[in-house]
Amino acid sequence: MALRKVAVIGAGMTKFVRRALETPKELSWEAARMALESCELTMDDIQATCFGTAPDAFDGVHMNGEYCSDGSGGWGKPYMRSYVGGGTGVFVPIQGWYHIASGLFDVVLVVAEEKMSPYYPHPQAAFMTIFDHTTERPLKPNLLWIFALEMNRYMTTYGIDKKDIARVSVLHKRNAADHPCALLGDADITVEDVLKSETLAWPVQRLDVSPISDGAVALVLAAEHVARRLTDKPVWIEGVGWHLDTTYWTNRDLVYPRYVEYASRMAYDMAGIKEPRKEINIAEPYDPFDYKALHHLEGMQLADRGKAVELYINGTAARDGNMPVCPSGGLLGVGNPIAAAGLMKIADLFWQLRGEAGARQVPGQPKKGIAQAWGDLMQVGTVVIMGR
Amino acid sequence: MIAKIKEFPGVSLSEKDFTEGKVLFLHDKCKADYAWDTGVGIGTYLAGLKRGVILGSYCSHCRKIVVPPRTVCEWCFNLMDEFVPLKDTGTINTFSLCYVTWDMKRVKEPEIPAVIQLNGASALSSTSVIMGGIMHKLGEVNPRLVRIGMQVQAVWKKPEERQGAITDILYFKPIVKEEEE
């Protein structure tokens, strides 16, 4: 059976904030309404809804998909929440994609929401439950541990300097200064600011980390024959991929994200991309921590192993560089409401490829972009390639 | 179209809005008690720890020894029902110096979590899996002198104090004497 072409035809989002007044369903509705209005559709035109949100522990609500369904547009429709941890934001559009590519539906609403702030006083403690209850939790682990352990392994193996890794945080936060929804945009931040910030779990410092956030993002997807009637600027989902690594994370050599490589290769094959470094115009790797952007760029085959930092040093990654990385501002700058953050990358590629990204528009009429997210116990890679 | 939107939705609150009662909110606690049975693989692992032995599991099909032990080989999906003792020594694969607790309280002396590659387990596989890797903490070491690649040894609780838990190993300490700074 041939797969049908699927386009993104509308997108919307809320501001990303540390603590939102609005509830998860209220945030979802704001983003969904904006997405529908942007392509002049109503809920009557939507045949199915895909919803993404990460751990229930943040909201303290079990079956959060159903709980949010009035705001997310799920009521009275085929509706399902997908969840692959931090990878959810890039997985939920994949779910929407196969709804349409399969021929089952023509128009699908995709909504991703995260409200991390209800967990009091700090959502960090909710992450304790991702560790194995018998072999790891008795050691009182902290979510920062696994990032710090991975970052140390990565930078020590390749001899990468922390002040070069800090360039990632600086570029993304500067880019975010041009994003109207950003929580931590800062046009003047410097590498020294990052290196002087509080050490949380060496080598991870405060400004190496993306902020806890609340927010929502939504997309409208349509089959080709519908998309061509509704817009003259469809942005096609040209490739998708996802992949899972072993759940025994201490058994993984943390130096290289093999699961991101496999997810990316699946997506490149589908999109017919043979030379990603030449064909990809914009990369939106998942960047909850600055070194993760580098790690993921290597998994996505956009840099040699241990060499991704050179894209930042030689200017390739800059917004006016040869392959801008996170021109949106990424999670480090715009914010990290987990599932919404991944979908924000897809929404931003949509706006970039249509030339509608405003102050953060990449020059040169970019044609293809890739977005990637990663999650669960640092083991799942999700990838979407978009083109016009 | 999107570039024309002046103000995106979403109202930001601050901690003050809560402490000064500017917004209504409900504060409550979820009580969630669990008793997890340890199962076959991890149950055997914990019983070994109580005896002062770190056990791995062996796949007779792939001939791999992995730790923590498990009953299913991820590579060939066959039963892994043989448990083999490993050494309680190993190599630091990676470590961190952590200045915050699991619930974000600050501490002066860093905790030193590490992934330790145990001797006796299989080596790095072609799929980048280090079959001897477990998470634990380091102790009896100057945090500034910890290095990836350092050889370490488990420091055990006294036999009568062991409970059959991962904490029966107090921490791992360097085998080689620290070099002077």
Interface residues (C-beta under 8 A of the other chain):
Chain A: A11 M13 T14 K15 F16 V17 R18 R19 A20 L21 E22 L27 E30 A31 M34 S38 G60 Y120 H122 Q124 A125 M128 H133 T134 T135 E136 P138 L139 K140 P141 N142 L144 W145 A148 L149 E150 N152 R153 T156 P180 C181 E198 T199 L200 A201 W202 P203 V204 D214 G215 T246 Y248 T250 N251 R252 D253 L254 V255 Y256 R258 W351 E356 A357 G358
Chain B: M1 I2 A3 I5 E7 F8 P9 G10 V11 S12 L13 S14 E15 V23 H27 C30 Y34 W36 T38 I42 Y45 L46 V66 P68 R70 E74 N93 T94 F95 S96 L97 C98 Y99 V100 T101 W102 D103 M104 P110 P113 A114 V115 L124 T127 S128 V129 I130 M131 G133 I134 M135 H136 K137 I148 A165 I166 T167
